[in-house]
Amino acid sequence: MKLGVYNAILHDRSLPEALTVISDLGLTGIELNSGGFLPATHIPTFDDILVSDAARDDFLGLFEATGVSIAGLNCNGNPLHPTRAIGEKHAEDIRRSIRLAHRLGQHRVITMSGLPGGEPGAAQPTWIVNAWNSAALDVLDYQWGVAAEFWRETDRLAADHDVKVALELHPQNIVFNSADIVKLVELTGATNVGVELDASHLFWQQMDPVAVIRHLGPLIFHAAAKDVRMNPETAALYGVLDNRFRRLSPDEPRTNLGGDEWANEWPKPAAWDFVALGKGHDVAYWTEFLRALHEVDPDMLVNIEHEDVELGRIEGLEVAAAVLLEADAALTASLTPVTAP
């Protein structure tokens, strides 16, 4: 398998320094932020690359002799946000990322499906979690119409540029499980829109990532290696949809999500936490995760995403890389034919 790192955790250092970190971990790929919720920190010449072969070649030259290559572009955001300042920017970031991927000889752009408001004129997205009443289905009908129009057009752009767009199955999006991605593809007739299989968001929804991979098969375009640890005592009291998040004040470190929207502080204690590989599921599990991906595509790009707040930036990557490499070695060994003596 082709194993790497999603670069958001390494935005505190230059691209050459980030490549050295990844190489020292024994990994070979870097998934680069290209817009959306986070800036394209490691692509400072983005605009120039789109129009200049020299700028493109200079950028690609940064990877030469490093042992690390580009392993996808990531522009996670909400392209369907009803606030134009957010939605239109994130939508354009996706289109620009598709064009950039083509210029760089890449074939994967990772993003989210997005989430519209509940009706025309809404100012904020509406996430229907449990559509037990008819009004909720009315909202979903409207939202699916908005989503289908955007993704039908985006799929055509992606196909024209030989790029596959992989959607993360993420909460507060119209597409957050396996049924949703099938519905989106059926509504749009998409050929170049599929899934980035991030196991973490499936774990906390009580889904089995291995089963989902085998269920969706060729709709899996890309993968993220991130673990979840369930905390049963807290989950027993508050469930996995616990909303005890705390709003961070302007004088606290916080991440802007577009416009005047900001990431909140996680509930304490939490029903579940994002953790480095191995802290939620063991090497044997991750071996089977890689095996299922290998069945879909032996050259699948699988990138570590580090969001374990209990571990430092490099420490968390080291823990995750050790587990992922051990799982990959176990998979390789199991696939290697035994030669008779």
Secondary structure, 3 states (H helix, E strand, C coil): CEEEEEHHHHCCCCHHHHHHHHHHCCCCEEEEECCCCCCCCCCCCHHHHHHCHHHHHHHHHCCCCCCCEEEEEECCCCCCCCCHHHHHHHHHHHHHHHHHHHHCCCCEEEECCCCCCCCCCCCCCCCCCCCCCHHHHHHHHHHHHHHHHHHHHHHHHHHHCCCEEEEECCCCCCCCCHHHHHHHHHHHCCCCEEEEEEHHHHHHCCCCHHHHHHHHHHHEEEEEECEEEECHHHHHHHCCCCCCCECCCCCCCCCEEECCEECCECCCCCCEEEECCCCCCCHHHHHHHHHHHHHHCCCCEEEECCCCCCCCHHHHHHHHHHHHHHHHHHHHHHHCCCCCC
